[in-house]
Amino acid sequence: MAVVLGACLCGGITFEVSGSPEAVLQCYCNHCQKNAGGPFQIVAKYDKDLVNIKTGTDLLKHYVLTDTQSGYPKHKVFCSACGCTVWTVPMRHGDVYRIVRVTLLEDGLKKFKPDKVLFEERKLDE
């Protein structure tokens, strides 16, 4: 996979991801459920050097979550104009990865299929 473009809800922040993600995750943790407004969120794990902000750097804001299962904080990076979370930085690994919401990437749900499920025990009963 070459370069895929992405944007927040209002389009104020645009970015691109290069290459293939290390993993595509379907996550049922409480934070992903709340952030997605649904039972899970699908995200792609990229090395931070493969995520390039094109426009809207001035709109980026951070919110730090400290109530994590790992005990390490997670930085939610979001657009200050529309409130859309663009990616998460899991500090368990230091400032190394960007966990990008695939729904913000062009044809993201078609291009990025989950290869791992996290917190499946929190999945809703069918």
DAMOPE-V576881 format. One record per residue. N is the residue number from 1. SS is DSSP state (alpha for helix, beta for strand, coil for the rest). OMEGA is omega in degrees with one decimal (none if undefined). NEAR is the number of other ideal C-beta (glycine too) atoms within 10 Angstrom. Layout:
n->N ss->SS omega->OMEGA near->NEAR
n->N ss->SS omega->OMEGA near->NEAR
This chain:
n->1 ss->coil omega->-178.0 near->10
n->2 ss->coil omega->-178.3 near->8
n->3 ss->beta omega->177.0 near->11
n->4 ss->beta omega->-179.7 near->22
n->5 ss->beta omega->178.3 near->13
n->6 ss->beta omega->178.9 near->23
n->7 ss->beta omega->173.6 near->20
n->8 ss->coil omega->-176.0 near->23
n->9 ss->coil omega->-177.8 near->16
n->10 ss->coil omega->-178.8 near->13
n->11 ss->coil omega->179.5 near->13
n->12 ss->coil omega->175.2 near->17
n->13 ss->coil omega->173.1 near->26
n->14 ss->beta omega->-177.6 near->16
n->15 ss->beta omega->175.0 near->23
n->16 ss->beta omega->173.3 near->17
n->17 ss->beta omega->-177.7 near->26
n->18 ss->beta omega->177.1 near->14
n->19 ss->coil omega->-179.2 near->13
n->20 ss->coil omega->176.8 near->15
n->21 ss->coil omega->175.5 near->24
n->22 ss->coil omega->179.2 near->13
n->23 ss->beta omega->170.2 near->15
n->24 ss->beta omega->-170.4 near->19
n->25 ss->beta omega->170.2 near->22
n->26 ss->beta omega->-170.3 near->20
n->27 ss->beta omega->-179.9 near->23
n->28 ss->coil omega->-179.4 near->18
n->29 ss->coil omega->-178.2 near->16
n->30 ss->alpha omega->-179.4 near->14
n->31 ss->alpha omega->179.9 near->18
n->32 ss->alpha omega->177.6 near->24
n->33 ss->alpha omega->-180.0 near->17
n->34 ss->alpha omega->-177.1 near->10
n->35 ss->alpha omega->-179.2 near->19
n->36 ss->alpha omega->-175.0 near->17
n->37 ss->coil omega->-178.0 near->7
n->38 ss->coil omega->-173.8 near->10
n->39 ss->coil omega->-179.3 near->12
n->40 ss->coil omega->177.7 near->21
n->41 ss->beta omega->176.2 near->24
n->42 ss->beta omega->-175.5 near->18
n->43 ss->beta omega->178.2 near->29
n->44 ss->beta omega->-177.8 near->26
n->45 ss->beta omega->-179.5 near->18
n->46 ss->beta omega->167.0 near->21
n->47 ss->beta omega->-175.3 near->14
n->48 ss->alpha omega->-180.0 near->13
n->49 ss->alpha omega->179.3 near->10
n->50 ss->alpha omega->178.3 near->17
n->51 ss->beta omega->-174.9 near->19
n->52 ss->beta omega->177.5 near->12
n->53 ss->beta omega->179.8 near->15
n->54 ss->beta omega->179.3 near->12
n->55 ss->beta omega->172.5 near->12
n->56 ss->coil omega->178.4 near->19
n->57 ss->alpha omega->-179.9 near->9
n->58 ss->alpha omega->179.9 near->10
n->59 ss->alpha omega->-177.8 near->18
n->60 ss->beta omega->175.5 near->17
n->61 ss->beta omega->-178.2 near->13
n->62 ss->beta omega->171.1 near->9
n->63 ss->beta omega->-176.1 near->11
n->64 ss->beta omega->174.9 near->10
n->65 ss->beta omega->-179.0 near->16
n->66 ss->coil omega->-178.4 near->9
n->67 ss->coil omega->-176.8 near->9
n->68 ss->coil omega->177.8 near->15
n->69 ss->coil omega->-178.7 near->9
n->70 ss->coil omega->-175.6 near->10
n->71 ss->coil omega->177.7 near->8
n->72 ss->coil omega->-179.7 near->13
n->73 ss->coil omega->172.3 near->14
n->74 ss->beta omega->177.6 near->19
n->75 ss->beta omega->173.4 near->16
n->76 ss->beta omega->179.9 near->17
n->77 ss->beta omega->-172.8 near->18
n->78 ss->beta omega->178.5 near->22
n->79 ss->beta omega->179.9 near->20
n->80 ss->coil omega->178.5 near->14
n->81 ss->coil omega->-175.4 near->16
n->82 ss->coil omega->178.3 near->13
n->83 ss->coil omega->-177.4 near->11
n->84 ss->coil omega->173.0 near->20
n->85 ss->beta omega->-178.0 near->22
n->86 ss->beta omega->175.7 near->25
n->87 ss->beta omega->178.3 near->24
n->88 ss->beta omega->175.1 near->25
n->89 ss->beta omega->178.8 near->20
n->90 ss->beta omega->-173.6 near->19
n->91 ss->alpha omega->174.6 near->18
n->92 ss->alpha omega->-178.5 near->13
n->93 ss->alpha omega->-171.6 near->11
n->94 ss->coil omega->-178.5 near->10
n->95 ss->coil omega->-173.5 near->10
n->96 ss->coil omega->-172.6 near->13
n->97 ss->beta omega->169.4 near->22
n->98 ss->beta omega->177.4 near->23
n->99 ss->beta omega->-169.9 near->23
n->100 ss->beta omega->175.4 near->27
n->101 ss->beta omega->-174.8 near->21
n->102 ss->alpha omega->179.3 near->24
n->103 ss->alpha omega->177.7 near->15
n->104 ss->alpha omega->-179.6 near->23
n->105 ss->beta omega->179.8 near->21
n->106 ss->coil omega->-177.4 near->12
n->107 ss->coil omega->-174.5 near->10
n->108 ss->alpha omega->-178.7 near->19
n->109 ss->alpha omega->176.4 near->10
n->110 ss->alpha omega->-174.3 near->9
n->111 ss->alpha omega->-171.7 near->14
n->112 ss->coil omega->178.7 near->22
n->113 ss->coil omega->-179.1 near->10
n->114 ss->coil omega->174.4 near->16
n->115 ss->coil omega->178.6 near->11
n->116 ss->beta omega->177.7 near->11
n->117 ss->beta omega->177.6 near->12
n->118 ss->beta omega->177.5 near->17
n->119 ss->coil omega->-178.3 near->17
n->120 ss->alpha omega->179.1 near->11
n->121 ss->alpha omega->177.7 near->6
n->122 ss->alpha omega->178.6 near->14
n->123 ss->coil omega->178.4 near->12
n->124 ss->coil omega->175.2 near->9
n->125 ss->coil omega->-178.9 near->3
n->126 ss->coil omega->none near->3
